Amino acid sequence: MRIGELAARTGVSVRALRYYEEQNLLTSARSPSGQRQYPDSATGRVQLIQQLYAAGLSSRTILGILPCVVTGEVTPELLDRLAAERDRINGRIDALTATRDRLDTIIGTSTKSMAAGKPCAVPGNATVPDYSRAAR
């Protein structure tokens, strides 16, 4: 398939596909007229690359992971790298969960304050400044 078709199938821009090739994450053959030609398997590979990028992995890390996915080649170093990436992602998840929980508390407190017609006072804050008088 040509680059435009691969882009349409995967929802990835043509520019991104060219970048993947520059980073050696994706390969193509060239037609006699110089157009890139991809095998059908490129669709799954591009989707995997997108998932790994979305998880925050760098091109270099993805390049190191792909041999395991493509050929089944596994080394102790690769397993260590995969475990480290998983731990990093889990740390990000934990931080986002804590942020969400704080936001939920703020929303709950703000909703109660609004219903009671009182200024918002978020737990954990010693005082909430009253800026309404300063504007007068």
Secondary structure as the mmCIF struct_conf table of DSSP 4:
data_model
#
loop_
_struct_conf.conf_type_id
_struct_conf.id
_struct_conf.beg_label_comp_id
_struct_conf.beg_label_asym_id
_struct_conf.beg_label_seq_id
_struct_conf.end_label_comp_id
_struct_conf.end_label_asym_id
_struct_conf.end_label_seq_id
STRN STRN1 ARG A 2 ARG A 2
HELX_RH_AL_P HELX_RH_AL_P1 ILE A 3 THR A 10
TURN_TY1_P TURN_TY1_P1 GLY A 11 GLY A 11
HELX_RH_AL_P HELX_RH_AL_P2 VAL A 14 GLU A 22
TURN_TY1_P TURN_TY1_P2 GLN A 23 ASN A 24
BEND BEND1 LEU A 25 LEU A 25
STRN STRN2 ALA A 29 ARG A 30
TURN_TY1_P TURN_TY1_P3 PRO A 32 SER A 33
BEND BEND2 GLY A 34 GLY A 34
STRN STRN3 ARG A 36 GLN A 37
TURN_TY1_P TURN_TY1_P4 ASP A 40 SER A 41
HELX_RH_AL_P HELX_RH_AL_P3 ALA A 42 ALA A 54
TURN_TY1_P TURN_TY1_P5 ALA A 55 GLY A 56
HELX_RH_AL_P HELX_RH_AL_P4 SER A 59 THR A 71
HELX_RH_AL_P HELX_RH_AL_P5 PRO A 76 ALA A 116
TURN_TY1_P TURN_TY1_P6 GLY A 117 GLY A 117
TURN_TY1_P TURN_TY1_P7 PRO A 123 GLY A 124
BEND BEND3 ALA A 126 ALA A 126
TURN_TY1_P TURN_TY1_P8 SER A 132 ALA A 135
#
